[in-house]
Amino acid sequence: MPMKTIRYPQQEQWADIITRPHLDNSQLQATVNGVLNDVRTRGDAAVIDYEERFDHVRLSSLIVSQEEMDEAEQLISSDLKEAIQLAHHNIHAFHEAQCFSEVRVETQPGVECWQRSVPIEKVGLYIPGGTAPLFSTVLMLAIPAKIAGCRDIVLCTPPNPEGKVHPAILVAARIAGVSAIYKAGGVQAIGAMAYGTQSVPKVFKIFGPGNQYVMAAKQQVSLGDVAIDMPAGPSEVCVLADESSNAAFVAADLLSQAEHGIDSQVLLITTSEQLLKEVETEVDRQLALLPRQEIAARALQNSSFVLVTSANEMIALSNTYAPEHLIIQTKDYEALAQQVINAGSVFLGPYACESAGDYASGTNHTLPTHGYATAYSGVNLDSYCRKITFQHLSPEGVRRIGPAVELMAEAEQLNAHKNAMTLRLRDINK
């Protein structure tokens, strides 16, 4: 079994345990920069060339036609469509509950301040294709965009070698209310949405997961061209388990993340030597049955089983790791949940498998990876909105705060600031 097993590590060993897999970053950044500059300069022509190079298809047009959208409806089973609609209902319900209510506050008599939630007008959604068509991510990104009221919801996703987008992606996009879909993957898709091309409109914010190239592209374009949701990269899970845990469930949860890609990572932290051995056996048994076992096995090489002395040490190591997904399958999971500080999304008890959140429970599965859960939230309704503040001052309000404004502006040596208030004080005191 390819995972490393670490027993009772000292705290100084934790940094090694939580290290993520990574490519040669210097080469990666240079490659990404070259593609982005080409897309910025040549637009559609560059995107089409990179699609031929990376996705092995020569496209005549980037946009997905209405005929292709209609065709997709006939290519997926009614059962799958019903499953997508069920997931849509739950994701919609969860995110709709996050709607912002405007609150007006009178900070002083005559000084009224309030905040309004305003949708981002143009958003771009990146949906990975590659080894797995993530149509569930369409729902996770488009549903809150639609609830927020974003005017234009643009989606980019790589086509297959026949130039087609997976039909489930197209059906999910139609159900969720996507405005337009383009056949573009990887760095070239990020560049197209960041800069705009002859076909793909420029957006104001880009959402969506991807590999390390996509993550690097998002970070580069965010420096001056467009906002991004978060620096999301390869998927990861941390499972906390004890002697009460179900070893088969734990192994299944680890493998469900490992099969995402060879640069994914999984981490088991347990207080039970017996459970650790049972999970090792289960991982070997279940891995052998997986169609994507080669991918999962590669990911397991980046991964670790860690045996620790106590529940407190489990949660401390997890908080240091700051996992994208955290599964707490221990007898005291509610108590441990109260101690979670750093995690993207948390799954509690034996039956809350991470797959539920990936697809249909209602929470969003676009989450911070690579330790960014220390500072970022997962995608939510607020991700698609800006909070604009407003204020109104009556003459009474000016009298109340005007002298303080004058004094503070003068103390900062900003006399024009002071004068703007002084003129108003004189006017109301005539």
MIBADREN-716660 format. One record per residue (C-alpha): residue in one letter; x, y, z. Coordinates in Angstrom, 1 decimal. Layout:
BEGIN
A, X, Y, Z
...
This chain:
BEGIN
M, 0.0, 0.0, 0.0
P, 1.7, 3.2, -1.2
M, 0.7, 5.6, 1.6
K, 3.2, 6.6, 4.2
T, 2.5, 5.5, 7.8
I, 3.8, 7.8, 10.5
R, 3.4, 6.8, 14.2
Y, 3.4, 9.4, 17.0
P, 5.2, 12.2, 15.2
Q, 6.7, 15.1, 17.2
Q, 5.3, 18.5, 16.4
E, 8.5, 19.5, 14.6
Q, 7.6, 16.7, 12.1
W, 4.2, 18.2, 11.3
A, 5.5, 20.5, 8.6
D, 6.7, 17.5, 6.6
I, 3.4, 15.7, 7.1
I, 1.3, 18.6, 5.8
T, 3.5, 19.4, 2.7
R, 1.4, 19.3, -0.5
P, 2.6, 17.7, -3.7
H, 3.8, 20.3, -6.3
L, 5.3, 20.7, -9.7
D, 8.4, 22.6, -10.5
N, 6.9, 26.0, -9.9
S, 9.4, 28.0, -12.0
Q, 8.7, 26.0, -15.1
L, 5.0, 26.1, -14.4
Q, 4.8, 29.9, -14.0
A, 6.8, 30.4, -17.2
T, 4.5, 28.1, -19.2
V, 1.4, 29.7, -17.8
N, 2.7, 33.2, -18.5
G, 3.5, 32.3, -22.1
V, 0.0, 30.9, -22.7
L, -1.7, 33.9, -21.1
N, 0.3, 36.4, -23.1
D, -0.5, 34.6, -26.3
V, -4.2, 34.6, -25.5
R, -4.2, 38.3, -24.6
T, -2.5, 39.0, -27.9
R, -4.2, 36.7, -30.4
G, -7.5, 36.0, -28.8
D, -9.6, 33.2, -30.3
A, -6.8, 32.0, -32.6
A, -4.5, 31.3, -29.6
V, -7.3, 29.5, -27.7
I, -8.0, 27.3, -30.7
D, -4.3, 26.5, -31.2
Y, -3.9, 25.5, -27.5
E, -7.1, 23.4, -27.7
E, -5.5, 21.5, -30.5
R, -2.2, 21.1, -28.5
F, -3.7, 20.2, -25.1
D, -7.1, 18.8, -25.8
H, -6.3, 17.3, -29.2
V, -9.1, 18.8, -31.2
R, -9.2, 21.5, -33.9
L, -12.2, 23.6, -33.3
S, -13.9, 25.8, -35.9
S, -15.8, 27.7, -33.2
L, -15.5, 28.0, -29.4
I, -19.1, 28.6, -28.5
V, -21.5, 25.7, -27.7
S, -24.5, 26.0, -30.0
Q, -28.1, 25.6, -29.1
E, -28.2, 22.5, -31.2
E, -25.5, 21.0, -29.1
M, -27.4, 22.0, -25.9
D, -30.6, 20.3, -27.2
E, -28.7, 17.2, -28.3
A, -27.2, 16.9, -24.8
E, -30.8, 16.6, -23.3
Q, -31.2, 13.4, -25.3
L, -27.8, 11.9, -24.4
I, -28.2, 11.6, -20.6
S, -30.5, 9.3, -18.9
S, -33.7, 10.5, -17.2
D, -32.4, 9.2, -13.9
L, -29.2, 11.3, -14.1
K, -31.3, 14.4, -15.1
E, -33.5, 13.8, -12.1
A, -30.4, 13.5, -9.8
I, -29.1, 16.8, -11.2
Q, -32.4, 18.4, -10.5
L, -32.5, 17.1, -7.0
A, -29.0, 18.4, -6.4
H, -30.1, 21.8, -8.0
H, -33.0, 22.0, -5.5
N, -30.8, 21.4, -2.4
I, -27.9, 23.6, -3.5
H, -30.4, 26.4, -4.4
A, -32.1, 26.1, -1.0
F, -28.9, 26.3, 0.9
H, -27.5, 29.3, -1.0
E, -30.8, 31.2, -1.2
A, -30.8, 31.1, 2.6
Q, -27.7, 33.2, 2.5
C, -29.4, 36.2, 0.9
F, -28.4, 39.5, 2.5
S, -30.9, 41.8, 4.2
E, -30.2, 45.5, 4.0
V, -29.8, 47.1, 7.5
R, -29.9, 50.8, 8.1
V, -28.0, 52.1, 11.1
E, -28.2, 55.6, 12.6
T, -24.7, 56.0, 14.0
Q, -25.6, 59.5, 15.4
P, -28.8, 61.5, 15.1
G, -28.9, 62.6, 11.5
V, -26.1, 60.2, 10.3
E, -27.6, 57.2, 8.5
C, -25.4, 54.4, 7.1
W, -26.4, 51.3, 5.2
Q, -25.1, 48.6, 3.0
R, -26.5, 47.1, -0.2
S, -25.6, 43.8, -1.8
V, -25.1, 44.2, -5.5
P, -24.4, 41.3, -7.8
I, -21.2, 41.2, -9.9
E, -22.4, 41.8, -13.5
K, -20.2, 39.4, -15.4
V, -18.8, 36.2, -13.9
G, -16.8, 33.4, -15.5
L, -17.0, 29.8, -14.4
Y, -14.2, 27.3, -15.1
I, -15.3, 23.7, -15.2
P, -12.6, 21.1, -15.4
G, -13.0, 18.3, -18.0
G, -9.9, 16.2, -18.3
T, -10.1, 12.9, -16.6
A, -13.5, 13.6, -15.1
P, -16.3, 15.8, -16.4
L, -17.3, 17.8, -13.3
F, -20.9, 18.7, -14.1
S, -21.6, 18.9, -10.4
T, -19.2, 22.0, -10.3
V, -21.5, 23.7, -12.8
L, -24.3, 23.5, -10.3
M, -22.1, 24.7, -7.4
L, -20.9, 27.8, -9.3
A, -23.9, 28.7, -11.5
I, -26.7, 28.4, -8.9
P, -25.4, 31.0, -6.5
A, -24.5, 33.3, -9.4
K, -28.1, 33.0, -10.6
I, -29.5, 33.6, -7.1
A, -27.2, 36.6, -6.7
G, -28.5, 38.1, -9.9
C, -25.3, 38.1, -12.0
R, -26.3, 39.4, -15.4
D, -23.8, 37.3, -17.5
I, -22.8, 33.9, -16.4
V, -20.1, 32.6, -18.8
L, -18.8, 29.0, -18.6
C, -15.6, 27.6, -20.1
T, -14.8, 23.9, -20.2
P, -12.5, 21.7, -22.3
P, -14.1, 19.6, -25.1
N, -13.3, 16.0, -25.9
P, -11.3, 15.0, -28.9
E, -14.5, 15.0, -31.0
G, -15.0, 18.7, -30.1
K, -18.0, 17.9, -27.9
V, -18.6, 19.0, -24.3
H, -19.9, 16.2, -22.0
P, -23.7, 16.3, -22.2
A, -24.2, 16.3, -18.4
I, -22.2, 19.5, -18.2
L, -24.5, 21.1, -20.8
V, -27.7, 19.9, -19.1
A, -26.5, 21.1, -15.7
A, -25.6, 24.5, -17.2
R, -29.1, 24.8, -18.7
I, -30.8, 23.8, -15.5
A, -28.7, 26.3, -13.5
G, -29.1, 29.2, -15.9
V, -25.7, 29.7, -17.5
S, -25.7, 32.4, -20.2
A, -23.1, 31.0, -22.6
I, -20.7, 28.1, -22.8
Y, -17.4, 28.0, -24.6
K, -15.1, 25.1, -25.5
A, -11.8, 26.0, -23.8
G, -9.8, 24.4, -21.0
G, -6.9, 25.0, -18.8
V, -4.8, 28.2, -18.9
Q, -6.2, 29.3, -22.2
A, -9.7, 29.3, -20.8
I, -8.6, 31.4, -17.8
G, -6.9, 33.9, -20.2
A, -9.9, 34.1, -22.4
M, -12.2, 35.0, -19.6
A, -9.7, 37.4, -18.0
Y, -8.9, 39.4, -21.1
G, -11.8, 38.7, -23.5
T, -11.4, 37.3, -27.0
Q, -13.4, 37.7, -30.2
S, -15.8, 35.0, -28.9
V, -15.4, 34.9, -25.1
P, -16.4, 38.0, -23.2
K, -14.2, 39.5, -20.5
V, -15.6, 38.9, -17.1
F, -15.1, 40.6, -13.7
K, -14.5, 37.5, -11.6
I, -13.5, 34.0, -12.4
F, -14.6, 31.0, -10.3
G, -13.7, 27.3, -10.4
P, -11.2, 24.6, -9.5
G, -8.5, 23.1, -11.6
N, -5.0, 21.7, -11.6
Q, -1.9, 23.6, -10.7
Y, -1.7, 25.2, -14.1
V, -5.2, 26.6, -13.7
M, -4.5, 27.7, -10.2
A, -1.3, 29.5, -11.4
A, -3.2, 31.1, -14.3
K, -5.9, 32.4, -11.9
Q, -3.3, 33.9, -9.6
Q, -1.5, 35.6, -12.4
V, -4.6, 37.2, -14.0
S, -5.8, 38.3, -10.5
L, -2.8, 40.6, -10.2
G, -4.3, 43.2, -12.4
D, -7.0, 42.0, -14.8
V, -9.8, 40.2, -13.0
A, -10.8, 39.0, -9.5
I, -10.9, 35.3, -8.6
D, -12.8, 33.2, -6.1
M, -9.7, 31.7, -4.4
P, -6.4, 30.0, -5.3
A, -8.1, 26.5, -5.6
G, -5.8, 23.7, -6.7
P, -5.7, 19.9, -6.5
S, -8.3, 18.3, -4.2
E, -7.6, 17.0, -0.7
V, -9.2, 15.4, 2.3
C, -8.3, 14.9, 5.9
V, -10.1, 12.2, 7.9
L, -10.1, 12.1, 11.7
A, -10.9, 8.6, 13.0
D, -10.8, 6.6, 16.3
E, -11.5, 3.0, 17.4
S, -15.2, 3.6, 16.8
S, -14.8, 4.5, 13.2
N, -15.9, 2.3, 10.3
A, -12.7, 1.3, 8.4
A, -14.5, 0.6, 5.2
F, -16.1, 4.1, 5.3
V, -12.8, 5.7, 6.1
A, -11.0, 3.9, 3.2
A, -13.8, 4.9, 0.8
D, -13.6, 8.5, 1.8
L, -9.8, 8.6, 1.3
L, -10.1, 6.9, -2.1
S, -12.9, 9.2, -3.2
Q, -10.4, 12.1, -3.1
A, -7.4, 10.2, -4.3
E, -9.2, 9.4, -7.6
H, -9.6, 13.1, -8.5
G, -6.0, 13.3, -9.8
I, -2.4, 12.2, -9.4
D, -1.7, 15.5, -7.6
S, -4.5, 15.1, -5.1
Q, -3.7, 14.3, -1.4
V, -5.4, 12.4, 1.4
L, -4.5, 12.4, 5.1
L, -5.7, 10.0, 7.8
I, -5.2, 11.0, 11.4
T, -6.2, 8.5, 14.0
T, -5.7, 7.6, 17.6
S, -6.2, 3.9, 17.0
E, -3.5, 1.5, 15.8
Q, -6.1, -1.2, 15.1
L, -8.2, 1.2, 13.0
L, -5.1, 2.2, 11.1
K, -4.4, -1.4, 10.2
E, -8.0, -2.1, 9.2
V, -8.0, 1.0, 6.9
E, -4.8, 0.0, 5.3
T, -6.4, -3.4, 4.4
E, -9.6, -1.7, 3.2
V, -7.7, 0.8, 1.0
D, -5.9, -2.0, -0.7
R, -9.1, -4.0, -1.2
Q, -11.2, -1.1, -2.5
L, -8.4, 0.4, -4.6
A, -8.1, -2.9, -6.6
L, -11.8, -2.5, -7.6
L, -11.6, 1.1, -8.9
P, -11.7, 1.9, -12.6
R, -9.4, 4.9, -11.7
Q, -7.1, 2.9, -9.5
E, -3.9, 4.0, -11.3
I, -4.8, 7.7, -10.7
A, -5.8, 7.0, -7.1
A, -2.6, 4.9, -6.4
R, -0.4, 7.8, -7.7
A, -2.3, 10.2, -5.4
L, -1.8, 7.9, -2.4
Q, 2.0, 8.3, -2.9
N, 1.5, 11.9, -1.8
S, -0.5, 10.9, 1.2
S, -0.1, 9.7, 4.8
F, -1.6, 7.8, 7.7
V, -0.7, 9.4, 11.0
L, -1.1, 7.8, 14.4
V, -1.3, 10.3, 17.3
T, -1.9, 10.0, 21.0
S, -5.1, 12.0, 21.6
A, -8.2, 13.6, 20.0
N, -6.7, 17.0, 20.9
E, -3.6, 16.2, 18.8
M, -5.8, 15.0, 16.0
I, -7.6, 18.3, 15.7
A, -4.4, 20.3, 16.3
L, -2.7, 18.6, 13.4
S, -5.8, 19.0, 11.2
N, -6.0, 22.7, 12.0
T, -2.4, 23.0, 11.0
Y, -3.0, 21.2, 7.7
A, -6.1, 23.4, 7.0
P, -7.8, 20.8, 4.7
E, -10.1, 21.5, 1.9
H, -12.4, 18.7, 3.2
L, -12.4, 17.5, 6.8
I, -14.3, 14.4, 7.8
I, -14.6, 13.8, 11.5
Q, -15.7, 10.2, 11.9
T, -15.2, 9.8, 15.7
K, -17.5, 9.0, 18.6
D, -17.1, 12.6, 19.9
Y, -17.4, 14.3, 16.5
E, -19.6, 17.1, 17.8
A, -17.1, 18.1, 20.4
L, -14.2, 18.0, 17.9
A, -16.2, 20.0, 15.4
Q, -16.3, 22.9, 17.9
Q, -12.5, 23.0, 17.8
V, -12.2, 23.3, 14.0
I, -10.5, 26.5, 13.0
N, -9.1, 25.9, 9.5
A, -11.1, 23.8, 7.0
G, -13.0, 24.4, 3.8
S, -16.0, 22.1, 4.6
V, -16.6, 19.7, 7.4
F, -18.4, 16.4, 7.4
L, -19.6, 15.0, 10.7
G, -20.3, 11.4, 11.8
P, -20.2, 8.1, 10.0
Y, -22.7, 8.9, 7.3
A, -21.7, 12.4, 6.1
C, -19.4, 11.2, 3.4
E, -17.6, 14.0, 1.5
S, -19.4, 12.7, -1.7
A, -22.7, 14.1, -0.2
G, -21.3, 17.6, -0.2
D, -19.6, 17.1, -3.6
Y, -23.0, 16.5, -5.2
A, -26.3, 17.0, -3.5
S, -26.5, 17.8, 0.2
G, -26.6, 21.6, -0.6
T, -23.2, 23.0, 0.6
N, -20.8, 24.2, -2.0
H, -17.9, 22.0, -3.0
T, -15.7, 24.8, -4.5
L, -13.3, 25.2, -1.5
P, -9.9, 26.5, -0.6
T, -7.1, 24.0, -1.0
H, -3.3, 23.9, -0.4
G, -3.7, 25.3, 3.1
Y, -5.6, 28.4, 1.9
A, -8.4, 27.5, 4.3
T, -6.5, 29.4, 6.9
A, -7.6, 32.6, 5.1
Y, -10.3, 31.8, 2.5
S, -13.9, 30.7, 2.6
G, -15.4, 28.3, 0.1
V, -17.7, 29.7, -2.6
N, -21.0, 31.1, -1.2
L, -23.6, 33.6, -2.2
D, -21.4, 36.5, -1.0
S, -18.7, 35.4, -3.5
Y, -20.9, 36.8, -6.3
C, -21.8, 40.1, -4.7
R, -20.3, 43.3, -3.7
K, -21.3, 45.2, -0.6
I, -21.7, 48.8, -1.4
T, -22.1, 51.2, 1.5
F, -24.3, 54.3, 1.5
Q, -24.7, 57.2, 3.9
H, -26.8, 60.3, 4.3
L, -26.1, 63.3, 6.6
S, -28.8, 65.8, 7.6
P, -27.8, 69.2, 9.0
E, -28.2, 67.7, 12.5
G, -25.8, 64.9, 11.5
V, -23.2, 67.5, 10.2
R, -23.4, 69.3, 13.6
R, -22.9, 66.0, 15.4
I, -19.8, 64.7, 13.6
G, -18.5, 67.8, 11.7
P, -16.1, 69.1, 14.5
A, -14.6, 65.6, 15.0
V, -14.1, 65.3, 11.2
E, -12.3, 68.7, 11.1
L, -10.1, 67.8, 14.0
M, -9.1, 64.4, 12.6
A, -8.4, 65.7, 9.1
E, -6.3, 68.5, 10.5
A, -4.3, 66.0, 12.6
E, -3.6, 64.0, 9.5
Q, -2.5, 67.3, 7.7
L, -5.2, 66.8, 5.1
N, -6.6, 70.3, 5.0
A, -8.8, 69.8, 1.9
H, -10.6, 67.1, 3.8
K, -11.1, 69.5, 6.7
N, -12.3, 72.2, 4.4
A, -15.0, 70.0, 2.8
M, -16.6, 69.7, 6.2
T, -15.9, 73.2, 7.3
L, -17.9, 74.6, 4.4
R, -20.9, 72.5, 5.3
L, -20.7, 73.5, 9.0
R, -20.7, 77.2, 8.0
D, -23.6, 76.7, 5.6
I, -25.9, 75.1, 8.2
N, -24.9, 77.6, 10.9
K, -25.8, 80.7, 8.9
